[in-house]
């Protein structure tokens, strides 16, 4: 049957007669002060078997409504952490009902004539969502939301990224609305902790999955910041300026203007102290991970969200960033080929890069009526770079120097990406019946122009010198589109089926032209001689079609979903220059998925996923043109690459006891990949010609992508959080084991690199008072690296990172701040076993009657030990790299905190 026939039949089904359903409405107020109560969980359960029928959360008015309810008798539950639960029996016969207003009171324990009110619970588990009470975590009055969330169990800063439950957080919402797009750190640093009522951590499903009700496996670890109702109307933010030794300076501001649903945030930053995002913290290192190079940043951004009438929600952001990085680095690389034992490559780099970056994104959610919804998400980004760099590379053997290269490059690069996602969803009166249509399109343009000069010397078998002076022109254009249709239909009391059809096409056009300098011209030498051995024009088209059928079965505690996808991919590669050829490939795949969610209790849940998916090779991997950016290590593409086939298993277990404030989380993921696109490297044992005019000298290397089987990855993460009452603090323990098996090929021999990492750590954060705030954390990892081709290169190494952050208001507004970061490295290459102690310190004084301002004297890297060393492991080598970093300076800083909330603003205003 043709797809068009299926679409017509399914559309006709949607026109069937629809069953009659009703709604339940009501509102909740706070028993403490009689104000409305947003954020209360509403659960509708069956009286017969306590099956959860539907759920909701009260809005800013404390109101809620549950739609599409079948006639029957139910229990309606209203609950919020630290408050007594309300259970209200309701009965629906033949009309909508409004149960009126209810009052939630705080949980208390009566002992004779004394009333003892327990402390606010730290957190509770609400299905897939872990919710933390901000009031249960004590911070200084001028702390940011990032300072607050890092105190919460399972949330930490790892390698410069905010992680929650072992996964990188990729999106921040404020009251359910996007805030600063995907810039997580900017979003958290632009909100003060004092406006936060609660923090919710959950896995946000894709737009398509949320609209259709069928999980497609695409999830984003998300934090939703729920603000206090009396902080949703006013202006607040922070401004800082500072100047210090060696000409160091910083000026930054973040201003929020909230007026109910309309919210505008402006942020700006100018500095040369390596701060990437604005933070008013006097001891801020800019990033948790030391940045490579000396960085000057000028940026500003704006975030906007509002509701236009009752049907339209809109949010968007714009960011401009101008950045200059002066970097130096050195590396040592040891290859795995047995016959090259002792062959080591070293490199010294210098690079000056200036970048202008623009990003705009918008989200428009139009609820036409209770059943029809349109979601539109455009995004535009542009990156424009200028680069001036040089590097010197050397290949050494036990017998001496094999070859060397000295390169200089000046370049101008640009990247423009435009994407548009449009979804239409219709839900019908019959529960579970829906129709979703998605249209996605993207346009990508890359243009690079460079001048490169290189002097290469090859010492064996006889010394030979090569001089290169080239103009490099690269043009890449890519256009992609995708259309997706899905239809869901209830099947029985607890089941639902989905039928989905998807078609998409990706077209890439890539030209790389190399011109040599014509120094024979009498007047001015120009780059007019085309180097045909290094130039290439290439086109690739990837047309994919997918048909999927799925079944979902849901009970109160159990949810099972099974899907099977049939995929057909047609890949066409054509080359026009230097040699014409056309290559067509057909791939067919069967992609099953399985998901299981089981709710043991309200605070204990298990999730298991099994997914299969394919990845098509990129245009850069497919284009067969020699890249001689490093003449000692040439690269080329492979137009005969297949798509890879991936299998992934993922398990999560969450336990959150709101009575004891103990939380436990387990995350396990394992993946297997066939036809993985990986590197095949040929290291020349003697001089060999690989293309017309392209000679690979002895000891030099040519790499090209190939498909290999055998890739495996295993990752686990465990965290356990509990209060430590005797010092009024919260303790979080975490650990895990990671294992990766990477296939690679060296001189036609397959090599496997096995890397195992054992991780462990803890963090202890204070809840003492708003005068003393500290956070102590450490994480350690022991790493084992083995490879099958060259066992003598097997290596074990250890690194540990520890941090102490202390903020202490000593007396009459005097503030002492200290931030210590200790890094321990052992087992790296000679000269790289460097440990360091990075210590920042400041003394400040609060100013003015309201103490909203502070002047402070700050010392960064007190002991002058800051450095940046890391190990990289690939399929064919093990590499240690060290980069230059910002070191000691002293700065005088003035900071002012703006807090201007509307007088008398309370929950009643909303």
Beta strands, then each sheet from edge to edge (+ up, - down):
strand 1: 22-30
strand 2: 41-46
strand 3: 52-57
strand 4: 63-69
strand 5: 72-79
strand 6: 86-92
strand 7: 97-104
strand 8: 109-111
strand 9: 114-116
strand 10: 123-126
strand 11: 129-133
strand 12: 155-158
strand 13: 161-164
strand 14: 167-168
strand 15: 171-174
strand 16: 177-178
strand 17: 196-205
strand 18: 219-227
strand 19: 233-244
strand 20: 249-259
strand 21: 262-271
strand 22: 294-308
strand 23: 312-335
strand 24: 344-367
strand 25: 372-397
strand 26: 400-427
strand 27: 434-458
strand 28: 464-491
strand 29: 495-518
strand 30: 526-530
strand 31: 536-554
strand 32: 558-577
strand 33: 581-601
strand 34: 604-615
strand 35: 633-636
strand 36: 644-657
strand 37: 662-674
strand 38: 676-683
strand 39: 688-691
strand 40: 694-696
strand 41: 701-708
strand 42: 711-724
strand 43: 729-746
strand 44: 749-766
strand 45: 772-787
strand 46: 795-811
strand 47: 814-826
strand 48: 836-847
strand 49: 853-860
strand 50: 868-873
strand 51: 877-883
strand 52: 889-901
sheet 1: 4+ 1- 7-
sheet 2: 3+ 2- 5+ 6-
sheet 3: 8+ 9-
sheet 4: 10+ 11- 17+ 18- 15- 16+
sheet 5: 12+ 13- 14+
sheet 6: 30+ 29- 28+ 27- 26+ 25- 24+ 23- 22+ 21- 20+ 19- 52+ 49- 48+ 47- 46+ 45- 44+ 43- 38- 41+ 35+
sheet 7: 30+ 29- 28+ 27- 26+ 25- 24+ 23- 51+ 50-
sheet 8: 30+ 29- 31+ 32- 33+ 34- 36+ 37- 42+
sheet 9: 39+ 40-
end
